Amino acid sequence: MSENVEFVIPKDAPWTDKDLAKIDRLKEAHHKILGQIRKAVVGQDAVVHLTMIGLFSQGHCLLMGVPGLGKTLLVRTLASGLSLQFRRVQFTPALMPSDITGTEVIQENKATGERHFRFLEGPIFTNILLADEINRTPPKTQAALLEAMQERQVTVGGVRRALSAPFFVLATQNPIEQEGTYPLPEAQMDRFMFQINVGYPTEDEERKILAMTTSGYQSDVQPVLEHEEILELQKLVRKVEIGEDVTNFILRLVRATRSTEPEAPDFVKKWVTWGASPRACQNLVIGGKAAAILDGRHQVKLEDVFGVAHAVLGHRIMPNFAAEAERVTSHKIVDELLKVVA
């Protein structure tokens, strides 16, 4: 007969002067990183901000946008500003799982003639992995990322190999081209903390892009944060305080996305097939904490949750045929939910 177990959530230690100094350091570094990125990337401030929130939250991001918007340049520049190792994989239909995770090869000792297996690391053994056009490779290869994204490890030849921290996957996807692509399964979509929509630049931004890219201009991006500092700040994010009122708002918001819940609004029951999972609650909390600490605060505000709500919920809400017929997108549903729940 099973016994009821009471779970006790341990309380964090009080904030120290050293912790507060780290927060000030991160706020200052945040502005410096934005300045370094602007040397190479024009505009896209909201995209950069969400990407940094994802990094310090130890999450992964899916960048959605048409080709030519500078998604690859943005990721490469961010890695340079953070002193992190960066690798890029161009996903194609011929890409195999071992091309990402690595493979074992037979190596012979010429002196003794003995042979043994040697593991050759794949590009996944890095800090920031850019999975370019992730939907262009078959599900078997897409699934090779699942273990790495969730467990921070890969299994090759029956041996588990841990990935170095921090490990951050930034994947890109072209939303307008469907021929020769393989849509990501819902399980893998859910592994991405954020889906970030990358839009077109403004006229002034596009004018500046022309001036920078059609001349002899060379950006000189300098690192702002060291590897060990990033690991410390990722741990500090978890310590950020969140009030019961903000937590209750997050719970109401996520539960309202599920058409099977009695408290779901009528438009959700009309337009939504599947709502967000508990992982959405987790990501809203952690994303809100990271947004607060990047702003130099150790307390989450409701505005922090609003700032990450679309990126967290947009790819976790599945509109039905009625919504598609009325041209209602998941982001429109999130807009309505924020109005109703707030």
C-alpha positions in Angstrom: 0.0 0.0 0.0 1.5 3.3 -1.1 2.0 6.1 1.4 1.4 9.7 0.7 4.7 11.6 0.5 4.8 15.2 1.3 7.2 17.2 -0.9 9.1 20.0 0.8 10.6 22.6 -1.6 13.9 23.7 -0.1 14.3 27.5 0.3 17.2 29.3 -1.3 19.8 30.9 0.8 19.3 34.7 1.3 20.9 37.0 -1.3 24.4 38.0 -0.4 26.4 41.1 -1.5 28.3 38.8 -3.8 25.2 37.6 -5.5 23.9 41.2 -6.0 27.3 42.1 -7.4 27.0 39.3 -9.9 23.5 40.5 -10.9 25.0 44.0 -11.6 27.8 42.4 -13.5 25.3 40.5 -15.7 23.2 43.6 -16.4 26.3 45.5 -17.4 27.5 42.5 -19.5 24.1 42.3 -21.2 24.3 45.8 -22.5 27.9 45.3 -23.6 27.0 42.1 -25.4 24.2 43.9 -27.2 26.7 46.5 -28.2 29.1 43.9 -29.6 26.4 42.2 -31.5 25.3 45.5 -33.1 28.7 45.7 -34.6 27.7 42.9 -37.0 23.9 42.5 -36.7 21.6 45.4 -37.5 18.3 45.5 -35.6 16.7 42.3 -34.2 17.1 43.5 -30.6 14.1 41.5 -29.4 15.5 38.3 -31.0 18.9 38.9 -29.4 17.2 39.5 -26.0 15.1 36.3 -26.2 18.2 34.3 -27.3 20.2 35.5 -24.3 17.3 34.7 -22.0 17.3 31.2 -23.4 21.0 30.8 -23.0 21.0 31.9 -19.3 17.9 29.8 -18.7 19.8 26.7 -20.0 17.2 26.3 -22.7 17.2 25.9 -26.5 15.8 28.2 -29.1 14.2 27.7 -32.6 14.6 30.7 -34.9 11.8 30.9 -37.5 12.3 33.2 -40.4 12.8 33.4 -44.2 16.4 33.1 -45.6 18.6 36.2 -45.6 17.6 37.7 -42.3 21.0 37.2 -40.6 20.1 34.3 -38.3 23.4 32.5 -38.7 25.4 35.7 -38.4 23.5 36.5 -35.2 24.3 33.2 -33.6 28.0 33.3 -34.6 28.3 36.8 -33.2 26.6 35.9 -29.9 29.1 33.0 -29.5 32.0 35.4 -30.1 30.7 37.8 -27.5 30.4 35.1 -24.9 33.8 33.3 -25.3 32.0 30.1 -26.2 32.9 27.4 -28.7 30.6 27.5 -31.8 29.9 25.0 -34.4 27.4 25.0 -37.3 25.7 22.0 -38.9 23.9 22.4 -42.2 21.0 19.9 -42.1 20.4 18.0 -45.4 18.4 14.9 -46.3 21.6 12.9 -46.5 22.8 13.8 -43.0 23.1 10.8 -40.7 22.9 10.7 -36.8 26.6 9.8 -36.6 27.4 13.0 -38.6 26.1 14.9 -35.5 27.0 12.8 -32.5 30.2 11.3 -33.7 31.4 7.8 -34.5 33.8 5.1 -33.5 36.6 4.2 -35.9 39.2 1.4 -35.8 42.7 2.6 -35.2 45.8 0.4 -35.5 49.0 0.8 -33.5 51.7 0.5 -36.1 54.3 -0.5 -33.5 52.4 -3.4 -32.0 49.8 -4.1 -34.7 47.0 -3.9 -32.1 43.7 -2.4 -33.1 41.3 -0.6 -30.9 38.2 1.6 -31.3 38.6 5.4 -31.1 35.7 7.8 -30.7 35.7 10.8 -33.0 33.5 13.6 -31.6 30.9 15.1 -33.8 30.0 18.8 -34.0 27.5 18.3 -31.1 30.5 18.5 -28.7 30.5 22.3 -28.5 28.9 25.0 -26.4 26.7 26.6 -29.0 25.4 24.4 -31.8 23.7 26.0 -34.8 21.4 23.5 -36.4 20.8 25.3 -39.7 17.5 24.4 -41.5 16.7 21.6 -39.0 13.6 20.6 -40.9 15.6 19.6 -44.0 16.8 16.3 -42.4 14.7 13.1 -41.8 13.3 12.4 -38.3 16.0 9.8 -37.6 18.6 12.5 -37.6 16.4 15.0 -35.9 16.0 12.5 -33.1 19.7 12.4 -32.6 19.4 15.8 -31.0 16.7 14.9 -28.6 18.9 13.1 -26.0 21.5 15.9 -26.2 18.9 18.7 -25.8 17.2 17.1 -22.8 20.0 15.1 -21.1 23.1 17.0 -22.1 24.7 13.7 -23.3 24.9 11.4 -26.3 25.0 7.7 -26.5 27.2 6.2 -29.2 28.2 2.5 -29.3 26.4 1.9 -26.0 28.6 4.4 -24.2 27.1 7.6 -22.7 29.3 10.7 -23.2 28.5 14.0 -21.4 28.5 17.3 -23.2 30.4 20.2 -21.9 28.4 22.9 -20.1 27.0 25.2 -21.2 25.3 23.5 -24.1 22.9 25.5 -26.2 21.1 24.5 -29.4 20.0 27.2 -31.7 18.0 25.8 -34.7 16.8 27.7 -37.7 13.7 26.8 -39.8 12.3 28.3 -43.0 8.5 28.7 -42.5 7.7 29.3 -46.2 9.4 26.4 -47.9 7.7 23.0 -47.5 9.0 20.9 -50.4 11.7 18.5 -49.4 11.3 19.2 -45.6 10.4 17.1 -42.6 8.3 18.9 -40.0 9.7 18.6 -36.5 7.7 16.1 -34.3 5.8 17.7 -31.4 8.1 16.0 -28.9 11.1 17.7 -30.3 9.3 21.1 -30.7 8.5 20.9 -27.0 12.2 20.5 -26.2 12.8 24.1 -27.5 12.2 26.5 -24.7 11.5 29.4 -27.2 10.3 29.6 -30.8 11.5 33.1 -31.9 10.1 34.6 -35.0 12.7 36.6 -36.9 11.0 39.4 -38.9 12.0 41.7 -41.7 14.2 44.8 -40.9 12.8 48.3 -41.0 13.7 50.6 -43.9 16.4 52.4 -41.8 17.8 49.1 -40.6 17.9 47.7 -44.2 19.7 50.8 -45.4 22.4 50.3 -42.7 22.7 46.6 -43.7 23.4 47.7 -47.2 26.1 50.1 -46.1 27.8 47.5 -43.8 27.7 44.5 -46.2 28.5 46.2 -49.5 31.6 48.1 -48.3 34.9 47.1 -46.7 33.5 47.2 -43.2 34.8 44.5 -40.8 33.2 43.9 -37.4 35.5 43.4 -34.5 33.5 41.5 -31.8 35.2 41.3 -28.4 34.3 38.7 -25.8 32.4 40.1 -22.8 31.8 37.1 -20.5 34.1 34.2 -19.8 33.1 30.6 -19.8 33.1 30.2 -16.0 31.1 33.4 -15.5 28.4 32.1 -17.7 28.1 28.9 -15.7 27.9 30.9 -12.4 25.2 33.2 -13.8 23.1 30.3 -15.1 23.0 28.9 -11.6 22.1 32.4 -10.2 19.1 32.6 -12.5 17.4 29.7 -10.6 17.7 31.7 -7.3 15.7 34.6 -8.6 12.5 35.1 -6.5 9.1 34.8 -8.0 5.9 35.8 -6.1 2.9 33.7 -5.6 0.8 36.1 -7.6 3.1 35.7 -10.7 3.2 31.9 -10.2 -0.6 31.8 -10.1 -0.9 33.9 -13.2 1.5 31.4 -15.1 -0.6 28.5 -13.9 -3.9 30.1 -15.0 -2.4 31.1 -18.4 -1.0 27.6 -19.3 -4.1 25.8 -18.0 -6.3 28.1 -20.1 -4.6 26.9 -23.3 -6.1 23.4 -22.8 -9.6 23.1 -24.4 -10.3 20.1 -22.1 -10.1 22.3 -18.9 -13.4 23.7 -17.5 -11.8 27.1 -17.0 -10.7 27.4 -20.6 -12.2 30.4 -22.5 -14.7 29.7 -25.2 -12.4 30.8 -28.0 -9.8 28.2 -26.8 -12.5 25.4 -26.9 -13.4 26.6 -30.4 -9.9 27.0 -31.9 -7.5 24.7 -30.0 -6.9 21.0 -30.4 -4.0 20.6 -27.9 -2.8 23.1 -25.3 0.6 23.6 -23.6 2.2 21.0 -21.3 3.6 21.6 -17.8 7.0 22.2 -19.5 5.4 25.5 -20.6 4.9 26.5 -17.0 8.5 25.7 -16.2 9.8 27.7 -19.1 7.6 30.7 -18.3 9.0 30.7 -14.7 12.7 30.2 -15.7 12.3 32.7 -18.7 10.8 35.3 -16.4 13.7 34.8 -13.9 16.3 35.2 -16.6 14.5 38.3 -18.0 14.5 39.8 -14.5 18.2 39.1 -13.8 19.2 40.5 -17.2 17.5 43.7 -16.1 19.4 43.7 -12.9 16.6 42.5 -10.6 16.2 39.5 -8.3 12.4 39.5 -8.3 10.2 38.5 -11.3 7.6 40.9 -12.4 4.5 40.2 -14.4 6.0 42.1 -17.4 8.8 39.6 -17.5 6.3 36.7 -18.1 4.5 38.8 -20.7 7.8 39.3 -22.5 8.5 35.6 -23.0 4.9 34.3 -23.3 4.7 34.3 -27.1 8.0 32.6 -27.5 7.1 29.9 -24.9 3.5 29.2 -25.9 3.4 29.9 -29.6 4.7 26.5 -30.7 3.0 24.6 -27.9 -0.6 25.5 -28.9 -2.0 23.5 -31.7 -4.9 25.3 -33.5 -7.6 23.1 -35.1 -9.3 23.3 -38.5 -11.8 25.9 -37.3 -8.9 28.3 -36.4 -7.1 27.6 -39.7 -10.3 28.4 -41.6 -10.6 31.7 -39.8 -6.8 32.4 -40.2 -6.3 32.4 -36.5 -2.7 31.6 -35.5 -1.4 30.3 -32.2 0.1 33.7 -31.6 -3.3 35.3 -32.0 -4.6 32.9 -29.4 -1.8 33.8 -27.0 -2.7 37.5 -27.5 -6.3 36.8 -26.5 -5.3 34.6 -23.6 -3.0 37.3 -22.1 -5.9 39.8 -22.2 -8.4 37.3 -20.7 -6.2 35.8 -18.0 -4.5 39.1 -17.0 
